[in-house]
Amino acid sequence: MCTLISKYNVAGPRYTSYPTVPYWDQESFSLHAWKETLRDSFRESNKNKGISLYIHLPFCESMCTFCGCNKRITKNHNLEVPYIQSVLKEFVMYAALFDERPVIKQLHLGGGTPTFFSPANLDRLLSGIFTIAKQAEDCELSFEGHPNNTTKAHLTALSAYNFTRVCYGVQDYNLKVQKAIHRVQPFENVQSATAEARKEGYTSVGHDIIYGLPFQTQEDVVNTIDKTITLRPDRIAFYSYAHVPWMKGNGQRGFKEIDLPSASQKRNQYEMGKAMLTQAGYVEIGMDHFALKTDALYEAQQKGTIHRNFMGYNASKTQVMIGLGVSAISDSWYSFAQNVKNVEEYQKLVADGILPVFRGHILTEEDLIIRKHILNLMCTFETSWEDTSLYFPELPDVLIKLKELESDGLIEIHSKKMQVTQKGRPFVRNICLPFDMRLQRKKPETQLFSMTV
C-alpha cells in the first residue's frame, strides 16, 4: 500500500462538479445563457418534483485554520438581518424566472457557521424562503451545526420547518490538534449537541471527522473514532485534510507543512479509521462517507439513487440546484454559476436587482457525458459505456491510461464497463483523472488542487 500511496499521491480534484471550477470556460458564459439553461432545466425538473436549495451563511466568530470555505470572521451579529434580506431578494429574482412556484425537495444551510445566526433570524430566513417556494412532501432539510453554539432553540426553530438532518463538525478530540486548527470543543459539547438533536426529533445526525491534520497521530484518530462510535451518529464524513494554503481567504497558515502527517501516515490513519467504522457497523458510501444501514444515504446507495454535487453526497438527485448567498454555486445540470465572494459586493448587486453571479460554465455535449462517468465513479464506484450515449471518441485513450491502475488492482475493466475494486476505493479521485478531458488537455502549470492521498 505504501508503494501505491507514493505512486498515486498527486494533486487532483474532489469532483463535486465536472468540469471542475478552475476549468470553467468563462469566455462562453453569460448571465443570459445561465438564465436560459436554468429556465429549461426547471421545466424538466418539475417532472421530478422539485429543486435543491443551498444557502451559504458565511459568518463565523473565529477562524478555524483547517477550513478552506468562504467565510467572514466577525462578532457583529447586526450583520444577520441585512444578509438574510439579501438572500431572500436573490431568491425572489430566481423565482421570477420560472413559470411555476418552485417546489423545494432539498435544502441545506452551510457556511461559515449557520448557527452564528440566532434562532429567530433563522426562522426569519426560512419563513421568507417558504413564502416564495413550496416544500415537497418528501423534502430533506439539513444544516451544518457547530457543537459549541448549536442550542436547543436552534434545533427547535429549524425542526419547525421539518429539518431532520444536522451535521456537526468534530474534526478531532486531541486538544493539541484542536488548538492548532483553532477549533477547541470538548467531547461533552458534541455529546450534548448530538443528544439534543435526537431529543428534538432529528432522524439523521452526522459527524465530520478529519484525518491528516497538523500534529495528528494515528492514536488521535483512533481516540476520536472511539469516542464518535459511542455517540452512534447516523452518518460520518471521514475527510482527508485538504491543504490548500494558496487559496485566497484561506486560514491555513497557522502551522507549518512539517507539522502535517506524511502521505503514508495519512493513509494509515484512514485505513485504521475505516476498519474501526466498518467493524462498528458503518458502510462506506462513495468517497469519505460512512453511514449506518438505517440511514437514507445507505438506502440510496443500495437503490442506485445516490447523487453528488456541491452539497456533497445526497440521497436523491434534483436536476436544479440553486445556491443563494455569497460565493454559493448553482447547478442547472447544463450549466454552473457562482456568486461573488465578497459580502458587500454581493449585497450591492442584489440591492440593484442583479443576480450576483461573477463566473460560470455552460456544459458542452462532451462535458455532459464525462460528468455522468465521473458521477458514476464517485457515487457507485463503477461506470459503463454500454449505452452508446455514454461513449465519447477519447474513451479508448482513457482506457489505455487506466491500464496501469488495473495492473495495480485498483480497477477491473470489462468490454463495456469498469468497476473500482475495494483496494481501489481510496484512489477513486485518481481513477477519475483520466476521464477529465479538460484537465488532460491542459495540465495546470501551478498546483490547483489538494493531494489525492
Secondary structure, DSSP 8 states (H G I E B T S, - for coil): -HHHHHHH--B----SSSS-GGG---TT--HHHHHHHHHHHHHHHGGGT-EEEEEEE-EESS--TT--S--EE---GGGHHHHHHHHHHHHHHHHTTSSS--EEEEEEEEES-GGGS-HHHHHHHHHHHHHHSEEEEEEEEEEEE-TTT--HHHHHHHHTTT--EEEEEEE---HHHHHHTT----HHHHHHHHHHHHHTT-SEEEEEEEES-TT--HHHHHHHHHHHHHH--SEEEEEE----TTSTT--TTSS-GGGS--HHHHHHHHHHHHHHHHHTT-EEETTTEEE-TTSHHHHHHHHT--EEETTEEESS--S-EEEESTT-EEE-SSEEEEE-S-HHHHHHHHHTT---EEEEEE--HHHHHHHHHHHHHHHHSEEE--SGGG--TTHHHHHHHHHHHHHTTSEEE-SSEEEE-TTTGGGHHHHHGGG-HHHHHS--SS--S-B--
